[in-house]
Amino acid sequence: MHSEPGQPEPTPTPSTANAAKKRRPFLLVVLSLLSAVILYVASAGPLLYLAFRLTPDPAADARYVHFYYIIYRPHLDLCYRSEAYYRYLFWFGAQAGRTIEPHNTFKRDYQRYLRQH
């Protein structure tokens, strides 16, 4: 609805203005949840890189590993099932200078971790 040049723009009717205001919080909630999910998915590898850079000695990083295992368990479960995802995620660890264990070794260690916790 455009007006002629020189004519004032028509104002929205109260019903359409109220409907737009009611949808705005819902849209913000949906976008916030979507961005939180994207951040969670995208942050697994970079956080692994950061954890490996902060703790150069693998024997000394038990508390970081436990924290990482709690927060990113869905990622690690997927690493357990998929060797391709394991290679992708732990590529970040390799970039941090760590030698990465074979997938079967990870599976064995992850099973042991799950039994203990």
Residue, then its C-alpha position, 0 to 999 in steps of 0.5 A: m500500500h503505497s500512497e501517491p507522491g505528496q500524500p502521507e503514508p497510510t498508518p497500519t490499522p490497530s489490528t495489524a500493528n498488534a499482531a506484529k507486536k505479538r509475534r515479535p517476542f515469539l520470533l525473538v525466542v525462536l531466533s535465540l534458541l536457534s542461535a544457541v543450538i548453532l553455537y552449541v554445534a559449532s563450538a565443540g571443535p573450537l573448544l576442544y582446540l582451546a582445551f588442548r592448547l590450555t593443557p599441553d600435558p594430557a595427564a594433567d587435563a582430567r578436570y577439563v576432559h570431564f567438563y568437556y564430556i559432560i557438556y558435549r556428550p551428544h558430540l562424543d556419542l556421535c564420535y563413538r558411532s561415526e569415525a568420520y565425525y570423530r576425525y572431524l572433531f578431533w582434527f581441532g585437537a590435531q591443530a592444537g598439537r596433540t597426537i590423536e588416538p585411533h578411533n577404536t582407542f577412543k571408543r574403548d576409552y569413552q566406554r570406560y568413561l561412561r561406566q565410571h560416571 
